[in-house]
Amino acid sequence: MSQNINILIVDDHPFIIIGYQNAITRFPNKKYSFTITKASDCKTGYEAIMNPEGTVFDIALLDISMPVYEEKNMQTGEDLAKLLKQVSPDCKTVILTMHSEGLKVQKVIEEIDPLGLIIKNDLTYDNMILALTTILKGEQYYSDSVINYLNQMQKEKVYVDVFDKKILHFINKGVVAEDVALYIPLSSASVRTRVENMKELIGKKGCTNEELIKEAKENGMMLK
């Protein structure tokens, strides 16, 4: 029997909601089924969250810029995310936004600290499935533009995605890079590419895997 996941989607663009819904309903892992509640602005989002007879949400996908709900001082999706933290702290919040400016990304991370942060221009069907898979495990998912910004702005800590961290984890445990694909859903070629990209990211292209692991530990790249 599948595990039902209640998802709240709040976005003021109907075609975007349809896109999210289509991706979710095509989720390949049949261990899960999904019940989707849709809202189109801060008011209907607030009402869905605060309805005493409504659904307890497991995941919330929230746009940032939407029509406001002045009566309850709900100005953005960020306000809805803060509300969810208060009334439903177990809900996994994902912020999806067109805003790719560095300061906006940093503000969302500092004030909301969502489990997922996705720039809409990064979003494809495959990325949506990867994001949902990662979030369902309770692991953090940042889209490529978010990771790139954090790498540029916070040089003391290098940001990588969950698959990069798993690759580093298994290499650190003594698994040779060619065999890491046996433990995670990536091909051997993808693992090799990610390893080389991480070496470039730390500024040590062509270094050994042992050197990569040493730098990864110093830069906060390892699984916690």
Secondary structure, DSSP 8 states (H G I E B T S, - for coil): --EEEEEEEE-S-HHHHHHHHHHHHT-S-TTEEEEEEEE-SHHHHHHHHH-TTS---SEEEEESS---BGGGTB-SHHHHHHHHHHH-TTSEEEEEES---HHHHHHHHHHT--SEEEEGGG--HHHHHHHHHHHHTT--EE-HHHHHHHHHH-TTS----HHHHHHHHHHHTT--GGGGGGTSSS-HHHHHHHHHHHHHHTT-TT--HHHHHHHHHHTT-S--
